[in-house]
């Protein structure tokens, strides 16, 4: 009897533990596949870490840390993390709040008296939530002109402070790097220390983040991953940017391990109290009461209806994504050394796996008859203005927007609920006098109703003579310091906007062209006297912009 009593708990323990082991093995295999598909590259790579309850359960590197030296990526490599920096800036402000050195309702002119607020009241809260209305300096065409220069923070502020306001404070949410530059400067004014020193002494040193830095291009940083960009003719080393430019909006360099230390410190209130963290994690509202899905340095989102806090980062040569699931205490961080390939989708899929709610794959779809599928075909107009047309080919449903050339397979999870292949998007149909649909991507959803719209006829490209193409060559001004350069190479014609890659245009007819990389068209207006272009019209995303030919 004693032997049986002793054996029973051991057997029970093994029975309980076995599924956990199997889950861990399956999780590793699934994450490996996601990362290998996207980042086992010859031209760049990524590191990824997954933690549960503060402990690392998955950590690997994929692809290349340095292409020229053929160095494989390791989890220890250091990356520029871009806008994840904003979390550190926001927490820094809350640390000073707890010390009684500022108030979130303080107007920014208390710290920057000569800042032109254009007859508005702009507070620290507005800066933290991207609702200030101040023009973001990264949207100013002249950014490329000073990106290589080492600027004092006051010189950086001078670059945008006199720009017209985009809206009155609190009226809209518009992601804004200028606001976080101003927050960094306020930290300096309040502490009488540089933003870099504040980070080092008050955060990095305290949390033992030994591989985190205020970014530098000249400093020797052990295990720095080289940054890359994709161009028309292949991959290249990333454009240079002085780290004085991203400043408090995006200047930090770090590793996946150090960022786990950061996440644990935030959760465990090592830097700020539980009450202050609640402020950072609040989903704030605009003046009209609408939720903005942003707190202080964190976006609000959801994965399979589970709330998450997240932030991405992008800077010349690097893209990053961090996701925290408070209810599960799960943290996922991906750092990549190319700004060509956002890790957002991979991070979302991995987080879904880590919380035991993976996104469905085509193999998970149920089988419906052709008749059951066909009843959902038709066009649906959604609240956001998009029109999606659902078509049936064989026994496969497709969704395509009327303003796009791309169609996507959708697969049934139930009689009326479908998911998009390789996406977080779902579409849920409902019968009625007019069929209805809900298009859902995590927290975002829009409602649609059946309409009689049809897909436009596919654009047919024609080949124009080279001599005809050459007449369009020139520089066209869309806005001050923002140009479109039209060039011809052989029998191909290209358009290149300031600071962007060169894209091929395809002729629909003489003077009318379209792009394939994005849904956009360009029409040239011809001067009757010279028979040469005097301007072009760019139609993209429903907006029409005219660019005058200047040379």
Protein Blocks (a to p, Z undefined) as FASTA:
>chain_A
ZZmmmmmmmmmmmmmmmmmmmmmmmmmmmmmmmmmmmmmcfkbccdddddeehiafbdcd
ehjfblklopacdfkbccdekjmlmmmmmmmmmmmmmnopacfklcfklmmmmlcghhpa
cdfklmmnopnopacfklpmklmmmmmpccdfklmmmmmmmpccfbdehkaccddfklmm
mmmmmmmmmnopafklmmmmmmmmmnopakbccddfkbccehiacdddddfkbccddddd
dfklnmmnomcccdfklmmmmmmmmmnopmbcfklmmmmmpccddfkopaehiaehiacd
deehiacdddddddehiacdddddfklopacddddfbfkbccklmmmmmmmmmnopacdd
fklpccddfklmmmmgccdddfkopacddddehjaccdddfkbcbdcddddfbfkbccde
hiabdcdddedfbdcddddehjbccdddddfbdcddddddddddfklmmmmgccddfbgh
iacddddehjaccdddehiacdddddfbghiacdfkbccdddddddfklopafbdcddee
hiacddddfZZ
